[in-house]
């Protein structure tokens, strides 16, 4: 019981603290900066998949047209996944400005839409934007500048979640993204990042490999770029601000969906964790993704072991009290999710939420469930 307790404790410490520390130290030794050039301005195609986005699509298209990038080198394609709320009519109002509409019918989901749009794209660089993604005015140029480095195959920008309502879910999501963005910064200096944000990222068109409809493009596509021997890097100056989901139900469903699709992606690309060819990336993929999605297991085992060890010494008693406090704060956050709460509460709450979502996703994974289509704004 003691051995199991400490094994889980050290594993959790490694997942959330040890791995980031290792990446930071390795980046100091293996610094591998991207050779960017602001003058590099190839033809770019922005692809925007949309399903019933009448409230957002107009502003998103205009945002891309207003980018500080040569308009003659810019192409915009909107893939409407059988929208029936007027989304297509708004897109059509931009046709005279060169925006293209591809209607996907019957509804097949985001990944199938991307596959179709890339075939139609004329740009050397493909940029992926969500239907509600509003970029900083120079985000497109900042993304593309990285491709002047011929070793770079994929670039992900910086997602900043804005929590206007002050909900603990939104604050927790924002804190989580700050942690992820810090990690990606130093993973880039090591060589390649592991995770990307699908609302502000780009790939060389000639490296795009079509995916099956059930695959998660934000995860599978970057892994395929690594397979081809290219780098996947993070550009912290390519900024996307997006409103965080503020309802725990929507955020939980979204986290389950993303975790489930990521687990299937890890299965599809399991050979990348074999420590062959690129052992550093294998270590990153295992540490940053696989262990993170399975962290709920050592969390659960640690708590159970602690129950039996509570009388074995002051250290175990303190550990048990600390866990009770953390989960108590999470429960308090859940019960009071309609109002702003202090930092410790929303961090505990969101930490518990994402690990519970991973647990649900693992169960669905072993049941063979897959998700292809969903309602973007509802998180389901």
VOVEX-116509 format. One record per residue (C-alpha): residue in one letter; x, y, z. Coordinates in pm, 1 decimal. Example, Ala and Ser with C-alpha at 12.3 -4.5 7.8 and 13.67 -1.06 7.14 Angstrom:
! VOVEX-116509
<r resn="A" xx="1230.0" yy="-450.0" zz="780.0"/>
<r resn="S" xx="1367.0" yy="-106.0" zz="714.0"/>
***
This chain:
! VOVEX-116509
<r resn="X" xx="0.0" yy="0.0" zz="0.0"/>
<r resn="X" xx="283.8" yy="239.1" zz="86.4"/>
<r resn="X" xx="464.5" yy="157.7" zz="-238.7"/>
<r resn="X" xx="147.9" yy="213.2" zz="-441.1"/>
<r resn="X" xx="79.6" yy="544.3" zz="-265.4"/>
<r resn="X" xx="424.1" yy="684.3" zz="-339.5"/>
<r resn="X" xx="429.1" yy="548.6" zz="-692.5"/>
<r resn="X" xx="107.4" yy="735.3" zz="-770.5"/>
<r resn="X" xx="228.3" yy="1048.0" zz="-591.8"/>
<r resn="X" xx="552.3" yy="1060.1" zz="-790.5"/>
<r resn="X" xx="369.8" yy="982.6" zz="-1116.4"/>
<r resn="X" xx="129.4" yy="1272.4" zz="-1064.7"/>
<r resn="X" xx="415.3" yy="1502.7" zz="-968.5"/>
<r resn="X" xx="592.5" yy="1402.4" zz="-1288.9"/>
<r resn="X" xx="287.4" yy="1454.7" zz="-1512.2"/>
<r resn="X" xx="206.0" yy="1805.2" zz="-1393.6"/>
<r resn="X" xx="542.9" yy="1937.2" zz="-1270.0"/>
<r resn="X" xx="826.2" yy="1702.0" zz="-1360.8"/>
<r resn="X" xx="764.4" yy="1685.3" zz="-1734.0"/>
<r resn="X" xx="729.7" yy="2065.4" zz="-1774.7"/>
<r resn="X" xx="1050.4" yy="2110.3" zz="-1571.6"/>
<r resn="X" xx="1233.2" yy="1856.5" zz="-1789.6"/>
<r resn="X" xx="1114.5" yy="2032.8" zz="-2106.3"/>
<r resn="X" xx="1225.0" yy="2369.9" zz="-1970.0"/>
<r resn="X" xx="1572.7" yy="2241.7" zz="-1879.8"/>
<r resn="X" xx="1607.2" yy="2053.8" zz="-2210.0"/>
<r resn="X" xx="1514.6" yy="2369.7" zz="-2403.1"/>
<r resn="X" xx="1811.6" yy="2546.0" zz="-2242.9"/>
<r resn="X" xx="2044.9" yy="2274.7" zz="-2371.3"/>
<r resn="X" xx="1877.6" yy="2196.9" zz="-2703.8"/>
<r resn="X" xx="1755.8" yy="2543.1" zz="-2802.2"/>
<r resn="X" xx="1614.2" yy="2507.1" zz="-3154.8"/>
<r resn="X" xx="1467.5" yy="2841.0" zz="-3256.0"/>
<r resn="X" xx="1254.0" yy="2877.6" zz="-3567.8"/>
<r resn="X" xx="1409.0" yy="3083.4" zz="-3849.3"/>
<r resn="X" xx="1118.5" yy="3318.8" zz="-3919.2"/>
<r resn="X" xx="1090.4" yy="3581.0" zz="-4191.6"/>
<r resn="X" xx="821.4" yy="3850.0" zz="-4190.9"/>
<r resn="X" xx="878.9" yy="3900.3" zz="-4565.0"/>
<r resn="X" xx="770.0" yy="3543.7" zz="-4642.5"/>
<r resn="X" xx="417.6" yy="3584.3" zz="-4787.3"/>
<r resn="X" xx="309.9" yy="3279.8" zz="-4990.3"/>
<r resn="X" xx="-44.4" yy="3214.1" zz="-5111.0"/>
<r resn="X" xx="-261.0" yy="3121.7" zz="-4812.4"/>
<r resn="X" xx="-600.1" yy="2952.6" zz="-4794.0"/>
<r resn="X" xx="-805.3" yy="3000.8" zz="-4476.3"/>
<r resn="X" xx="-1054.8" yy="2718.5" zz="-4424.8"/>
<r resn="X" xx="-1351.1" yy="2779.9" zz="-4193.5"/>
<r resn="X" xx="-1572.7" yy="2478.1" zz="-4115.7"/>
<r resn="X" xx="-1917.0" yy="2584.5" zz="-3997.2"/>
<r resn="X" xx="-2239.8" yy="2428.9" zz="-3876.8"/>
<r resn="X" xx="-2524.9" yy="2667.7" zz="-3792.5"/>
<r resn="X" xx="-2296.3" yy="2961.9" zz="-3712.7"/>
<r resn="X" xx="-2523.1" yy="3245.2" zz="-3824.3"/>
<r resn="X" xx="-2432.3" yy="3452.9" zz="-3515.7"/>
<r resn="X" xx="-2057.1" yy="3431.4" zz="-3572.6"/>
<r resn="X" xx="-1964.8" yy="3355.2" zz="-3933.3"/>
<r resn="X" xx="-1993.3" yy="3709.7" zz="-4069.7"/>
<r resn="X" xx="-1757.9" yy="3858.5" zz="-3811.1"/>
<r resn="X" xx="-1514.6" yy="3570.8" zz="-3859.6"/>
<r resn="X" xx="-1500.4" yy="3613.1" zz="-4237.9"/>
<r resn="X" xx="-1455.9" yy="3990.7" zz="-4205.7"/>
<r resn="X" xx="-1181.2" yy="3934.0" zz="-3950.3"/>
<r resn="X" xx="-987.1" yy="3724.4" zz="-4202.1"/>
<r resn="X" xx="-1040.0" yy="3979.8" zz="-4479.9"/>
<r resn="X" xx="-906.0" yy="4252.1" zz="-4247.5"/>
<r resn="X" xx="-581.9" yy="4067.2" zz="-4171.2"/>
<r resn="X" xx="-252.4" yy="4246.6" zz="-4235.3"/>
<r resn="X" xx="-168.8" yy="4012.0" zz="-4519.0"/>
<r resn="X" xx="-169.0" yy="4078.6" zz="-4896.8"/>
<r resn="X" xx="-528.6" yy="4028.4" zz="-5007.7"/>
<r resn="X" xx="-411.0" yy="3898.6" zz="-5346.4"/>
<r resn="X" xx="-233.7" yy="3613.9" zz="-5165.5"/>
<r resn="X" xx="-536.2" yy="3525.2" zz="-4952.7"/>
<r resn="X" xx="-815.9" yy="3277.3" zz="-5023.0"/>
<r resn="X" xx="-1105.9" yy="3203.8" zz="-4785.4"/>
<r resn="X" xx="-1316.9" yy="2887.8" zz="-4804.2"/>
<r resn="X" xx="-1615.0" yy="2825.5" zz="-4575.0"/>
<r resn="X" xx="-1735.0" yy="2466.3" zz="-4548.4"/>
<r resn="X" xx="-2097.6" yy="2460.9" zz="-4440.8"/>
<r resn="X" xx="-2181.2" yy="2123.7" zz="-4285.3"/>
<r resn="X" xx="-2547.3" yy="2122.3" zz="-4395.2"/>
<r resn="X" xx="-2621.7" yy="2442.5" zz="-4202.9"/>
<r resn="X" xx="-2990.0" yy="2534.1" zz="-4197.4"/>
<r resn="X" xx="-2996.6" yy="2856.6" zz="-3994.4"/>
<r resn="X" xx="-2895.0" yy="3113.2" zz="-4255.5"/>
<r resn="X" xx="-2518.9" yy="3062.7" zz="-4226.8"/>
<r resn="X" xx="-2491.1" yy="2999.5" zz="-4601.6"/>
<r resn="X" xx="-2671.6" yy="3322.5" zz="-4688.4"/>
<r resn="X" xx="-2423.0" yy="3525.6" zz="-4486.3"/>
<r resn="X" xx="-2129.5" yy="3351.8" zz="-4655.2"/>
<r resn="X" xx="-2284.4" yy="3420.5" zz="-4997.2"/>
<r resn="X" xx="-2289.4" yy="3792.8" zz="-4917.8"/>
<r resn="X" xx="-1908.4" yy="3778.6" zz="-4924.6"/>
<r resn="X" xx="-1877.7" yy="3597.1" zz="-5257.5"/>
<r resn="X" xx="-1794.6" yy="3919.6" zz="-5443.5"/>
<r resn="X" xx="-1495.7" yy="3959.9" zz="-5209.8"/>
<r resn="X" xx="-1360.8" yy="3623.5" zz="-5317.7"/>
<r resn="X" xx="-1493.6" yy="3411.0" zz="-5032.0"/>
<r resn="X" xx="-1594.3" yy="3061.4" zz="-5143.5"/>
<r resn="X" xx="-1876.7" yy="2847.7" zz="-5003.5"/>
<r resn="X" xx="-1859.2" yy="2469.4" zz="-5006.2"/>
<r resn="X" xx="-2176.5" yy="2303.9" zz="-4883.5"/>
<r resn="X" xx="-2132.4" yy="1958.7" zz="-4735.9"/>
<r resn="X" xx="-2450.8" yy="1755.3" zz="-4756.3"/>
<r resn="X" xx="-2543.1" yy="1529.5" zz="-4586.2"/>
<r resn="X" xx="-2371.7" yy="1641.7" zz="-4267.4"/>
<r resn="X" xx="-2038.6" yy="1462.1" zz="-4222.3"/>
<r resn="X" xx="-1850.6" yy="1657.3" zz="-3955.6"/>
<r resn="X" xx="-1549.5" yy="1888.6" zz="-3938.7"/>
<r resn="X" xx="-1278.2" yy="1645.6" zz="-4048.8"/>
<r resn="X" xx="-1457.8" yy="1541.9" zz="-4368.1"/>
<r resn="X" xx="-1516.3" yy="1909.1" zz="-4443.7"/>
<r resn="X" xx="-1147.3" yy="1990.4" zz="-4406.1"/>
<r resn="X" xx="-1052.1" yy="1703.0" zz="-4635.8"/>
<r resn="X" xx="-1283.4" yy="1836.8" zz="-4904.8"/>
<r resn="X" xx="-1176.0" yy="2199.4" zz="-4867.8"/>
<r resn="X" xx="-803.7" yy="2123.5" zz="-4887.7"/>
<r resn="X" xx="-859.2" yy="1962.1" zz="-5229.1"/>
<r resn="X" xx="-1016.3" yy="2287.5" zz="-5350.9"/>
<r resn="X" xx="-756.6" yy="2514.3" zz="-5185.7"/>
<r resn="X" xx="-499.7" yy="2691.5" zz="-5402.5"/>
<r resn="X" xx="-278.7" yy="2821.1" zz="-5121.4"/>
<r resn="X" xx="64.6" yy="2680.9" zz="-5038.9"/>
<r resn="X" xx="-23.9" yy="2724.1" zz="-4671.0"/>
<r resn="X" xx="-357.9" yy="2611.6" zz="-4526.2"/>
<r resn="X" xx="-484.1" yy="2798.3" zz="-4219.2"/>
<r resn="X" xx="-759.6" yy="2646.3" zz="-4006.7"/>
<r resn="X" xx="-1005.6" yy="2876.7" zz="-3832.1"/>
<r resn="X" xx="-1313.1" yy="2792.2" zz="-3628.8"/>
<r resn="X" xx="-1635.3" yy="2969.4" zz="-3721.1"/>
<r resn="X" xx="-1609.9" yy="3195.4" zz="-3414.5"/>
<r resn="X" xx="-1231.9" yy="3252.6" zz="-3423.7"/>
<r resn="X" xx="-1139.7" yy="3621.2" zz="-3416.9"/>
<r resn="X" xx="-768.0" yy="3669.6" zz="-3477.6"/>
<r resn="X" xx="-546.3" yy="3959.1" zz="-3379.6"/>
<r resn="X" xx="-501.1" yy="4163.9" zz="-3697.0"/>
<r resn="X" xx="-145.5" yy="4035.1" zz="-3751.4"/>
<r resn="X" xx="-208.7" yy="3672.4" zz="-3648.2"/>
<r resn="X" xx="-211.0" yy="3536.9" zz="-4003.5"/>
<r resn="X" xx="120.6" yy="3701.3" zz="-4089.1"/>
<r resn="X" xx="275.7" yy="3578.5" zz="-3763.7"/>
<r resn="X" xx="166.9" yy="3220.4" zz="-3834.3"/>
<r resn="X" xx="294.3" yy="3220.4" zz="-4192.2"/>
<r resn="X" xx="634.0" yy="3373.5" zz="-4107.0"/>
<r resn="X" xx="732.7" yy="3045.3" zz="-3943.0"/>
<r resn="X" xx="709.7" yy="2857.7" zz="-4274.0"/>
<r resn="X" xx="1013.8" yy="3040.9" zz="-4408.1"/>
<r resn="X" xx="1196.3" yy="2776.6" zz="-4203.2"/>
<r resn="X" xx="1188.7" yy="2473.8" zz="-4432.3"/>
<r resn="X" xx="1197.6" yy="2235.6" zz="-4133.7"/>
<r resn="X" xx="857.6" yy="2362.6" zz="-4014.0"/>
<r resn="X" xx="549.3" yy="2179.7" zz="-4137.5"/>
<r resn="X" xx="279.9" yy="2295.0" zz="-3896.2"/>
<r resn="X" xx="229.3" yy="2604.8" zz="-3680.4"/>
<r resn="X" xx="-13.9" yy="2661.4" zz="-3393.7"/>
<r resn="X" xx="-96.3" yy="3004.0" zz="-3253.5"/>
<r resn="X" xx="-183.2" yy="3120.4" zz="-2905.0"/>
<r resn="X" xx="-536.2" yy="3063.0" zz="-2780.3"/>
<r resn="X" xx="-646.2" yy="3300.8" zz="-2506.0"/>
<r resn="X" xx="-975.8" yy="3217.3" zz="-2341.1"/>
<r resn="X" xx="-1177.4" yy="3515.1" zz="-2223.5"/>
<r resn="X" xx="-1417.7" yy="3464.4" zz="-1936.0"/>
<r resn="X" xx="-1657.6" yy="3758.3" zz="-1943.5"/>
<r resn="X" xx="-1902.6" yy="3602.2" zz="-1698.4"/>
<r resn="X" xx="-1640.4" yy="3534.8" zz="-1430.1"/>
<r resn="X" xx="-1753.8" yy="3172.5" zz="-1390.6"/>
<r resn="X" xx="-1515.5" yy="2921.1" zz="-1226.3"/>
<r resn="X" xx="-1532.9" yy="2698.2" zz="-1534.3"/>
<r resn="X" xx="-1419.6" yy="2984.8" zz="-1755.4"/>
<r resn="X" xx="-1145.2" yy="3091.1" zz="-1513.9"/>
<r resn="X" xx="-1026.0" yy="2732.4" zz="-1483.5"/>
<r resn="X" xx="-1015.8" yy="2696.1" zz="-1861.0"/>
<r resn="X" xx="-814.5" yy="3018.3" zz="-1889.9"/>
<r resn="X" xx="-564.3" yy="2904.0" zz="-1626.6"/>
<r resn="X" xx="-530.8" yy="2566.4" zz="-1800.2"/>
<r resn="X" xx="-452.7" yy="2734.0" zz="-2135.6"/>
<r resn="X" xx="-187.0" yy="2955.3" zz="-1975.1"/>
<r resn="X" xx="-21.0" yy="2638.4" zz="-1844.3"/>
<r resn="X" xx="-46.3" yy="2470.2" zz="-2187.7"/>
<r resn="X" xx="85.2" yy="2774.8" zz="-2373.8"/>
<r resn="X" xx="385.3" yy="2797.8" zz="-2140.4"/>
<r resn="X" xx="460.5" yy="2432.5" zz="-2204.9"/>
<r resn="X" xx="428.5" yy="2470.0" zz="-2583.5"/>
<r resn="X" xx="671.4" yy="2760.3" zz="-2580.9"/>
<r resn="X" xx="948.5" yy="2541.7" zz="-2443.1"/>
<r resn="X" xx="847.2" yy="2231.5" zz="-2639.5"/>
<r resn="X" xx="902.6" yy="2440.4" zz="-2952.7"/>
<r resn="X" xx="1257.8" yy="2519.3" zz="-2844.4"/>
<r resn="X" xx="1318.1" yy="2148.5" zz="-2790.1"/>
<r resn="X" xx="1192.7" yy="2078.7" zz="-3142.4"/>
<r resn="X" xx="822.7" yy="1995.2" zz="-3171.8"/>
<r resn="X" xx="508.3" yy="2058.9" zz="-2970.5"/>
<r resn="X" xx="261.1" yy="1781.0" zz="-2892.6"/>
<r resn="X" xx="-77.7" yy="1957.1" zz="-2881.2"/>
<r resn="X" xx="-224.8" yy="2238.5" zz="-3093.4"/>
<r resn="X" xx="-532.0" yy="2463.9" zz="-3096.2"/>
<r resn="X" xx="-751.2" yy="2399.6" zz="-3398.6"/>
<r resn="X" xx="-885.3" yy="2754.8" zz="-3418.9"/>
<r resn="X" xx="-552.7" yy="2919.5" zz="-3507.7"/>
<r resn="X" xx="-310.4" yy="2686.0" zz="-3682.5"/>
<r resn="X" xx="-161.1" yy="2622.0" zz="-4024.4"/>
<r resn="X" xx="1.6" yy="2349.4" zz="-4232.6"/>
<r resn="X" xx="189.7" yy="2320.3" zz="-4560.8"/>
<r resn="X" xx="-66.5" yy="2200.0" zz="-4815.7"/>
<r resn="X" xx="172.6" yy="1944.0" zz="-4965.4"/>
<r resn="X" xx="204.3" yy="1778.8" zz="-4622.2"/>
<r resn="X" xx="-169.7" yy="1750.7" zz="-4555.7"/>
<r resn="X" xx="-280.6" yy="1387.1" zz="-4537.1"/>
<r resn="X" xx="-660.2" yy="1326.7" zz="-4555.9"/>
<r resn="X" xx="-806.7" yy="1183.8" zz="-4236.3"/>
<r resn="X" xx="-1102.2" yy="958.9" zz="-4165.7"/>
<r resn="X" xx="-1415.9" yy="1139.3" zz="-4048.6"/>
<r resn="X" xx="-1383.7" yy="1012.9" zz="-3690.0"/>
<r resn="X" xx="-1026.6" yy="1139.8" zz="-3642.7"/>
<r resn="X" xx="-943.4" yy="1455.2" zz="-3447.0"/>
<r resn="X" xx="-768.6" yy="1688.6" zz="-3695.4"/>
<r resn="X" xx="-614.7" yy="1905.4" zz="-3422.1"/>
<r resn="X" xx="-425.7" yy="1597.5" zz="-3300.0"/>
<r resn="X" xx="-391.4" yy="1350.4" zz="-3586.8"/>
<r resn="X" xx="-271.8" yy="1600.1" zz="-3848.9"/>
<r resn="X" xx="18.6" yy="1737.4" zz="-3639.5"/>
<r resn="X" xx="124.9" yy="1381.3" zz="-3561.6"/>
<r resn="X" xx="126.1" yy="1299.9" zz="-3933.2"/>
<r resn="X" xx="349.2" yy="1603.0" zz="-3989.8"/>
<r resn="X" xx="596.7" yy="1468.7" zz="-3733.9"/>
<r resn="X" xx="582.7" yy="1130.3" zz="-3909.4"/>
<r resn="X" xx="693.0" yy="1305.1" zz="-4228.3"/>
<r resn="X" xx="996.7" yy="1448.7" zz="-4052.3"/>
<r resn="X" xx="882.6" yy="1809.1" zz="-4006.3"/>
<r resn="X" xx="848.8" yy="2025.3" zz="-3697.5"/>
<r resn="X" xx="523.1" yy="2134.4" zz="-3534.2"/>
<r resn="X" xx="583.7" yy="2467.4" zz="-3359.6"/>
<r resn="X" xx="406.2" yy="2723.0" zz="-3142.6"/>
<r resn="X" xx="378.5" yy="3090.2" zz="-3239.1"/>
<r resn="X" xx="287.4" yy="3291.6" zz="-2931.3"/>
<r resn="X" xx="237.2" yy="3614.8" zz="-3127.8"/>
<r resn="X" xx="-40.3" yy="3467.5" zz="-3346.0"/>
<r resn="X" xx="-321.9" yy="3539.3" zz="-3104.1"/>
<r resn="X" xx="-679.2" yy="3415.8" zz="-3099.6"/>
<r resn="X" xx="-912.2" yy="3530.5" zz="-2825.9"/>
<r resn="X" xx="-1213.5" yy="3308.5" zz="-2771.0"/>
<r resn="X" xx="-1491.8" yy="3314.1" zz="-2515.3"/>
<r resn="X" xx="-1456.0" yy="3024.4" zz="-2273.2"/>
<r resn="X" xx="-1748.9" yy="2789.8" zz="-2219.1"/>
<r resn="X" xx="-1896.5" yy="2900.9" zz="-1887.8"/>
<r resn="X" xx="-2139.2" yy="2618.0" zz="-1815.1"/>
<r resn="X" xx="-1989.0" yy="2308.5" zz="-1656.0"/>
<r resn="X" xx="-2213.6" yy="2079.9" zz="-1862.5"/>
<r resn="X" xx="-2093.0" yy="2224.2" zz="-2194.0"/>
<r resn="X" xx="-1729.0" yy="2228.6" zz="-2087.3"/>
<r resn="X" xx="-1749.3" yy="1873.1" zz="-1953.0"/>
<r resn="X" xx="-1906.1" yy="1740.1" zz="-2274.5"/>
<r resn="X" xx="-1643.9" yy="1919.7" zz="-2481.5"/>
<r resn="X" xx="-1361.6" yy="1773.4" zz="-2269.9"/>
<r resn="X" xx="-1506.0" yy="1423.1" zz="-2297.7"/>
<r resn="X" xx="-1535.3" yy="1460.9" zz="-2673.8"/>
<r resn="X" xx="-1181.4" yy="1594.6" zz="-2719.1"/>
<r resn="X" xx="-1033.1" yy="1334.4" zz="-2483.3"/>
<r resn="X" xx="-1214.0" yy="1047.2" zz="-2654.8"/>
<r resn="X" xx="-1102.8" yy="1151.7" zz="-3002.2"/>
<r resn="X" xx="-747.5" yy="1206.2" zz="-2874.2"/>
<r resn="X" xx="-740.7" yy="854.1" zz="-2728.4"/>
<r resn="X" xx="-837.8" yy="710.6" zz="-3066.1"/>
<r resn="X" xx="-567.6" yy="925.5" zz="-3226.1"/>
<r resn="X" xx="-310.1" yy="788.9" zz="-2981.7"/>
<r resn="X" xx="-420.9" yy="439.9" zz="-3075.0"/>
<r resn="X" xx="-393.8" yy="516.8" zz="-3447.5"/>
<r resn="X" xx="-48.3" yy="670.9" zz="-3401.1"/>
<r resn="X" xx="75.3" yy="442.4" zz="-3121.1"/>
<r resn="X" xx="393.8" yy="365.2" zz="-3315.6"/>
<r resn="X" xx="506.5" yy="721.9" zz="-3243.4"/>
<r resn="X" xx="534.8" yy="624.9" zz="-2874.1"/>
<r resn="X" xx="767.2" yy="330.3" zz="-2947.4"/>
<r resn="X" xx="1086.4" yy="525.1" zz="-2867.5"/>
<r resn="X" xx="1219.8" yy="455.6" zz="-3217.8"/>
<r resn="X" xx="1338.6" yy="711.2" zz="-3470.4"/>
<r resn="X" xx="1248.7" yy="1014.5" zz="-3258.7"/>
<r resn="X" xx="1276.2" yy="907.9" zz="-2892.1"/>
<r resn="X" xx="1245.0" yy="1262.5" zz="-2758.1"/>
<r resn="X" xx="910.1" yy="1310.4" zz="-2930.0"/>
<r resn="X" xx="797.0" yy="963.6" zz="-2813.5"/>
<r resn="X" xx="875.4" yy="1070.4" zz="-2457.9"/>
<r resn="X" xx="688.3" yy="1398.5" zz="-2509.5"/>
<r resn="X" xx="381.5" yy="1224.4" zz="-2651.7"/>
<r resn="X" xx="368.5" yy="974.8" zz="-2366.8"/>
<r resn="X" xx="427.5" yy="1237.8" zz="-2097.5"/>
<r resn="X" xx="219.8" yy="1526.1" zz="-2229.0"/>
<r resn="X" xx="-74.3" yy="1332.2" zz="-2370.2"/>
<r resn="X" xx="-104.0" yy="964.4" zz="-2275.5"/>
<r resn="X" xx="-16.7" yy="1006.8" zz="-1908.4"/>
<r resn="X" xx="-221.0" yy="1325.9" zz="-1885.6"/>
<r resn="X" xx="-534.5" yy="1152.7" zz="-2015.3"/>
<r resn="X" xx="-479.9" yy="864.4" zz="-1772.3"/>
<r resn="X" xx="-396.4" yy="1082.5" zz="-1470.3"/>
<r resn="X" xx="-736.0" yy="1012.8" zz="-1313.5"/>
<r resn="X" xx="-616.3" yy="658.8" zz="-1235.9"/>
<r resn="X" xx="-323.4" yy="752.6" zz="-1006.5"/>
<r resn="X" xx="-544.0" yy="1025.2" zz="-855.3"/>
<r resn="X" xx="-806.0" yy="766.6" zz="-762.1"/>
<r resn="X" xx="-554.7" yy="506.3" zz="-641.9"/>
<r resn="X" xx="-369.0" yy="767.6" zz="-437.6"/>
<r resn="X" xx="-686.0" yy="866.7" zz="-255.6"/>
<r resn="X" xx="-786.3" yy="507.2" zz="-185.5"/>
<r resn="X" xx="-438.4" yy="418.9" zz="-56.2"/>
<r resn="X" xx="-438.9" yy="729.6" zz="159.2"/>
<r resn="X" xx="-760.7" yy="617.4" zz="327.2"/>
<r resn="X" xx="-584.1" yy="301.7" zz="447.7"/>
<r resn="X" xx="-264.1" yy="487.0" zz="541.5"/>
<r resn="X" xx="-418.7" yy="779.5" zz="727.1"/>
<r resn="X" xx="-307.7" yy="637.9" zz="1061.7"/>
<r resn="X" xx="44.4" yy="548.3" zz="946.4"/>
<r resn="X" xx="194.8" yy="886.2" zz="1027.8"/>
<r resn="X" xx="152.8" yy="1261.7" zz="1018.1"/>
<r resn="X" xx="263.8" yy="1283.3" zz="654.5"/>
<r resn="X" xx="-14.7" yy="1054.4" zz="537.4"/>
<r resn="X" xx="-268.8" yy="1238.6" zz="750.3"/>
<r resn="X" xx="-158.0" yy="1569.7" zz="596.5"/>
<r resn="X" xx="-178.4" yy="1422.2" zz="247.2"/>
<r resn="X" xx="-531.2" yy="1297.6" zz="313.2"/>
<r resn="X" xx="-643.5" yy="1633.1" zz="450.3"/>
<r resn="X" xx="-489.0" yy="1809.1" zz="150.1"/>
<r resn="X" xx="-682.2" yy="1588.5" zz="-89.9"/>
<r resn="X" xx="-1006.0" yy="1641.8" zz="100.8"/>
<r resn="X" xx="-952.8" yy="2017.3" zz="89.9"/>
<r resn="X" xx="-878.1" yy="2012.4" zz="-285.1"/>
<r resn="X" xx="-1183.3" yy="1803.1" zz="-369.7"/>
<r resn="X" xx="-1391.1" yy="2002.9" zz="-124.6"/>
<r resn="X" xx="-1294.6" yy="2322.3" zz="-307.5"/>
<r resn="X" xx="-1384.4" yy="2155.4" zz="-636.3"/>
<r resn="X" xx="-1727.1" yy="2060.9" zz="-501.7"/>
<r resn="X" xx="-1775.2" yy="2413.3" zz="-367.3"/>
<r resn="X" xx="-1693.9" yy="2546.0" zz="-712.5"/>
<r resn="X" xx="-1946.2" yy="2308.8" zz="-866.5"/>
<r resn="X" xx="-2223.4" yy="2411.6" zz="-627.2"/>
<r resn="X" xx="-2145.4" yy="2782.6" zz="-673.0"/>
<r resn="X" xx="-2063.6" yy="2781.2" zz="-1042.8"/>
<r resn="X" xx="-2293.9" yy="3073.7" zz="-1115.7"/>
<r resn="X" xx="-2069.5" yy="3327.5" zz="-945.1"/>
<r resn="X" xx="-1701.2" yy="3431.4" zz="-943.7"/>
<r resn="X" xx="-1480.2" yy="3240.3" zz="-699.4"/>
<r resn="X" xx="-1121.1" yy="3265.2" zz="-580.3"/>
<r resn="X" xx="-827.0" yy="3119.8" zz="-770.5"/>
<r resn="X" xx="-779.9" yy="2803.8" zz="-561.8"/>
<r resn="X" xx="-1146.1" yy="2711.8" zz="-599.5"/>
<r resn="X" xx="-1163.3" yy="2741.5" zz="-977.7"/>
<r resn="X" xx="-829.2" yy="2565.2" zz="-1029.1"/>
<r resn="X" xx="-942.9" yy="2273.6" zz="-809.5"/>
<r resn="X" xx="-1278.2" yy="2269.4" zz="-983.4"/>
<r resn="X" xx="-1138.6" yy="2268.3" zz="-1336.9"/>
<r resn="X" xx="-866.2" yy="2016.2" zz="-1249.7"/>
<r resn="X" xx="-1133.4" yy="1778.5" zz="-1121.8"/>
<r resn="X" xx="-1356.8" yy="1844.5" zz="-1421.8"/>
<r resn="X" xx="-1094.3" yy="1760.8" zz="-1685.2"/>
<r resn="X" xx="-986.2" yy="1444.9" zz="-1503.5"/>
<r resn="X" xx="-1344.9" yy="1326.2" zz="-1467.3"/>
<r resn="X" xx="-1393.8" yy="1396.6" zz="-1837.6"/>
<r resn="X" xx="-1086.8" yy="1185.1" zz="-1916.2"/>
<r resn="X" xx="-1226.3" yy="900.5" zz="-1706.6"/>
<r resn="X" xx="-1556.3" yy="911.0" zz="-1897.4"/>
<r resn="X" xx="-1364.8" yy="923.7" zz="-2226.4"/>
<r resn="X" xx="-1158.6" yy="616.5" zz="-2135.8"/>
<r resn="X" xx="-1475.9" yy="421.3" zz="-2058.3"/>
<r resn="X" xx="-1624.9" yy="525.0" zz="-2393.4"/>
<r resn="X" xx="-1298.0" yy="435.2" zz="-2566.5"/>
<r resn="X" xx="-1301.0" yy="80.7" zz="-2432.3"/>
<r resn="X" xx="-1667.2" yy="52.3" zz="-2531.8"/>
<r resn="X" xx="-1561.2" yy="135.8" zz="-2887.7"/>
<r resn="X" xx="-1754.2" yy="464.3" zz="-2908.1"/>
<r resn="X" xx="-1649.9" yy="733.2" zz="-3158.1"/>
<r resn="X" xx="-1768.0" yy="1088.9" zz="-3218.5"/>
<r resn="X" xx="-1784.4" yy="1240.6" zz="-3566.4"/>
<r resn="X" xx="-2030.5" yy="1531.7" zz="-3547.5"/>
<r resn="X" xx="-2140.4" yy="1758.1" zz="-3262.2"/>
<r resn="X" xx="-2287.5" yy="2099.4" zz="-3185.5"/>
<r resn="X" xx="-1984.3" yy="2330.9" zz="-3154.8"/>
<r resn="X" xx="-2126.2" yy="2596.6" zz="-2920.7"/>
<r resn="X" xx="-2297.8" yy="2342.4" zz="-2696.5"/>
<r resn="X" xx="-1980.6" yy="2140.5" zz="-2647.1"/>
<r resn="X" xx="-2168.5" yy="1821.5" zz="-2734.7"/>
***
